[in-house]
């Protein structure tokens, strides 16, 4: 599944939002052709409301691509207002409506009933050209709950929707066909793996053969490539160590990205393992406050006393998990 843990409850500088979403945390490599096509669908095309659905199996980077489109300068400048919400498996209509209204900075009474909130949103959007990103939709009921709130007033408004479930995309289709995201080809896979492990330096010749073998075994899934890169980056840069990773990956990588998370967990230092597992206590897409998270870790006894402030040690643990691509830093104030 595409997982995400967001913290938007406090925008203070010491409250960093996170996503537990083992996807690319530094933009997406490859798919430049897709960006161009979808940007064109968002900024050109019919005057009526259109839904741009990005579909595909978990791990292909649907959320990353959608977010990149959402902040793309030509796209941003084309619309009067923008808002986004993340749905996932556990959601409420009210929660989604509130999320969108708050992002749009709409004044309203939070005691209003769900249907009244839907009316407020529709009335606010009606005279405007708007862009709404609805991420990680699991059921068609989500679209049923929201569609009335998005007026079609021939202003060329657009909705970006991401889902692994093709029926959702078909239900939401207005003009454009759903866009199935493809796997990375080998060249794109190898380029991404090298970039995450070595930055701009490139892979040394002695590791190139085994590195390319690892890239192939990732099956073209950006999720898998990024997680494996998090392992390789922390390992000794020797052919023996990398060959062991290639052997351990095995063929299961093609069908189950969770195995890569498990493999990453196995390579974590002992002191980081309980901190990583603790993310499982949160609901998928639950908003997390970083300050709260680190205090919870401290309360559980996960943080070792190293002669420094426990809060500083906890934050260092968190940064370590982020660098390993097991936790995504969504945004910083």
Protein Blocks (a to p, Z undefined) as FASTA:
>chain_A
ZZddddfkbccfklccdddddbdfebpeejklmmmmmmmmmmgcjfbdcddddeddehil
mmmmmmmmmmgmklmmmpmbdcdddebjmdcfklmmmmmmmmnopacdfkbcfklmmmmm
mmmmmmpccddddehiabfklmmmmmmmmccehnopacddddfblklmmmmpmklccddd
ddddfklmmmmmmmmmnomnopafklmmmmmmmmmmnnopaklmmmmmmmmmmpccdfkl
mmmmmmmnommlmmomklmmmmmmmmpcfklmmmmmmmmmpcehiacdfklmmmmmmmno
paccehiafklmmmmmmmmmmmnopaccfbaZZ
